[in-house]
Amino acid sequence: MPAKHVAIVADPYTVYAFRLLGFEGHAVSSPEEARRAVESLIPREDVGLVLVASEYFSEPLVAEAIEQFKSTRLDAIIARLPTIREPGKPMDVQRELLRALGMG
């Protein structure tokens, strides 16, 4: 099984930071650009994880592309990436683990 890459879809500063760590980055500055970036990753079998900046994740245009990604790429994960502009909320790890295992 070939190695899978992590792709980041976020603002240029966040993408630059992740590129320093060796991740693939797609710098965007609007929901339309974020949608196009997510759509461009759908056919790529070498991408196993896509992190989309939280400020774009819930935008209707991007959410549509995310749903398309999820329904097409069952072998990959797409998730929200908290950023300075929209930090994440604390997560109940036990509840999420149980939900992922189908017991919650």
N, C-alpha and C positions, 0 to 999 in steps of 0.2 A: 504494500500500500504506500503510495507516494506521500510525502509530507504535505500538510495543508498549511496555508498561510493565514495570518490574521490581517484583516483590512479595517482601516479606520476611516469613517466618514465624519468630518468635523471641520471646524474653523481652521484656518491656516496655522495658527499658533499651536493648537492641540495636535494637529497632524505633524507638525515639525518635531514636537517633543516625542511623539511615538516613532517617528522615522529614526530618531537618534537611537532608539531601542531596537531597531531592526524591523519594525512593522511596515506594512504597505499603507500608504496614506492617500486619501482623496480629499483635498482641500476644497471646501465649498463655502459660499457666502449667502446662499438663499435656499429656501425649500425646493425650488425647481432644480437647482444644481445637485442638491442632496438626493432628490428622486432619481435623477439621471445616473448619479454615481451608484446608488443601490441597484438600479436596473442593469447597469453594466457588469455588476458582480454576479448576477443570477446564472449566466451560462458558464461561469468559471469554476471548473471542478477542483482547481488548486486552492480555493479559498474555503476554509472550514469554519471561520468565525468572523463575523462582521459586527463592529461596534459603531453605532450611529450616535452622534452627539445628542444629548437629551433635548436641546432646544429645537432640533429638527424631528426627533423621533415621533412626536404626536401630531405634527403638521399633517393635514389631510392628504396632500400630495405624496408625502413621504410614507405615511401610514399605508397607503394603497400599494406602494412599491414593496414595502416590508411584508405585507400580507402575500403578495405575489411571490416574493422570495421564499417565505415560509412554506407555501403550498407547493412550490416547484423544487426546492432544495431540502429534501428531508434528511440529507446527510450533513447539513451545515446549521450553524446557530447564528441568529441575528439578535443583538441585544442593545439596550440603551447604555450609553456611556455618559456618566455624570461629568459635567464640566463646571468651570468657575461660573459661567453664566446661569447655569441651572443645576445646582448640586443635587445629588441623590438623597433619598430618604433612608433612614435605617431599615434594614430588612430582617424579617423573622426567618432566619436560616432554617430552623427546624420545620416550620410550616412549609417553606418552599421545597425542602427536600422531600417531605412527605407527599406534597402535591406532585413532584416530579416522579416519584415512585408509584403514583396512582393510589395512594392511601389517604389523601387529604382533600 
